[in-house]
Every structure is written in structure tokens, then in C-alpha cells.
Amino acid sequence: MARLNPYLNFSDNARAALEFYHSVFGGELTTNTFAEFGAAEDPADAEKIMHGQLEGEGGILLMAADTPSSLEFPGTNSNISVSLSGGPEDDATLRDYWDKISGSGTVTEPLAVAPWGDAFGMCVDGFGIRWLFNISGNQQA
């Protein structure tokens, strides 16, 4: 079975971001540095995250890494957003995630009933990652 999941890039704060997402989503977090993989060409990269993976509760999977000094950091203001959605049975869980993620950054669209009838909101978290939340079939704001 193929799996599609976000792989987030950071300049030098992937560890802090992954630890934050771990506090939000729970589950199991694993991280490896460039030094652990013997891939720190620049000593400044040794403790940066070469690969981090969070397998959160409910099937959530996030991966992330720091950009090594030999590459240009693409920035977090890209054309990608992380979308998190579910049905009415996920309402409490998704609202808890919303509160934690949006509370770390800026709300760009409050979580409210959208024209299509779902609860929908958008935010940028404290690490510059854009998020979309959708609770389908939900008539409450």
C-alpha cells in the first residue's frame, strides 16, 4: 500500500518543531541527526535533524528534516499546506489539535462553519507551517 504524507523542511529547528507536533498529536517520535548518519559535511550540521518521523495517534504521519548548510533552505512560505480533516466523530480531537496548532502561531481563517456546511479553519503554526482544518458534516462553529 502506498502512503502519501507531508515531509516538512526547516532551517535549523526541525527538532523543536517535531517535539511540538509530538506534544499535539502524541504517538512515537524518532529523530536522527546528520552526525548519526555520518553525513555532517559541515560540522555546524552535526546536530541538525537529517530525518525525523512522528507516527501520531489515529494514523497521523509527519516527517521533517533540517536543511544542511550545503543546500538552500526553501523557506516555509511555499505553495503547500498541511490539511487535517475528519468527520463529526473526530470533532473533539480535531478541535483540540486546532487549539494547539493555531495557538502556537496565527489564525488566518477562524474555525467556523463554512458555506459547504463543514467546520473549516486555516492557520500558520509557530514554525511557519500552514494548516487547513476541516470537520465534515459539522454544523457547529
N, C-alpha and C positions, 0 to 999 in steps of 0.2 A: 504494500500500500504506500503510495506517495504521500508526502506531508509537506504542506506549504506553511511556513512560519516566518515571522519577522526576524531579521538579523540587523541589530542596531549598531551603528558606528559612533564612537566617541573619540574625543581628542585625548583626554587623559583621565577621565572619570568613570570609566566603564564599571569599575569595582563598586563605587558608590551608587551608581545607577542600578546595578544588578542587586545590590543589597537592599535598596529602596523597593524595587519591584518584588523582591523576596518577602519583604515586610507586608506588602499589599496582597500578593497572591499566594503566599505560603509555598509549600512544596519543597523540592530539593534543588539547591543551587550548587553548581560546580564551577570553579574557575581555574584557569591555568595561565601563568604568566609567560612572556616571551622567554625568560630565563629558563623556566621549567621545560620548555620545548627546545632549548638550545638555539633559539632564533633571535637573540638580542644582539643584532649587529652593532647598534649604538647602546653603550652602557646605560644611557638615560631611559631606554625602553625595557630594561630588565624586569622591572616590577609591574609594568603595564600588562593589562589583560590581553592575551593573544586569542583566547576563546573562553567565553562564559556561557553557561546554559542554565536556564531556570525552567524546570518542569513543575509548573504550578498545579494547584488543585483544579479539577474539572477540565483537564485537557489543555490548559494554557501552556504554551511553549514559547519562550523568548530566548534568543541568543544575542550576544553582544561581544564587541571587542574594542580595544583602543586602536587608534591608527598609529602605526610605528612612524618614527621621525623620518624615515626614508620615503614615505608617501604623503601626499597632500590630504589633509582632513577635508572630507566632502562637506562638512557642516551639517547641522541638524535641520536647517530650513530648506528641506528638499520637497519634492512632489509626492512624498509618501506620508501616510498617516496610519497608525495602528488602530484597527477597528475591533471593538469588543461588543458583542451582542448576544442576546438570548431572549427567551420568551418570558411570559408572566411568572413562571415558576422560578426564574432566576432573578426576579425583581430585587429582593433584599441584598443578594450577593453583588449584583451589578451596581446598585446604589452605594454599597459600601466601597467597592472599587472606585466608583466615580468620586466619592468624597475624598478618598486618599490621594488618588492621582491628581484630580483638579485642585485639591488643597495645597499641593506642592508647587503649583505654578499659576497659570492664568486661564480663566474660563473665557472662551471665545464665543460660545453659544450655550446658555444655561440648559441644564437637563429639564426639558419640559415637553408637553405633548406637541408633536409636530403635525403638520397638515395631513400626513398619511395615517395618523392615529397612534403611532408609537411614541414612547418617551425617547427623546433624542437630545444629545448634548455633545459639544466639542470643547476641547481644552488643549493647552500645551503644558506639559509637566515641567517640573523644576530643572529637568535636564535638557529641555528644548525639544522633546519628542511630542508630536501632535497625535492626539487621540480622538476617536469617534466612539460614542456610546449609543447603543440602540436597544431598547427593551420593547420587543414587538408585542402587539396586542394589549398594550398597557394604556389605559385611559387616564391615569393619574400623572400629575406633573412631578 
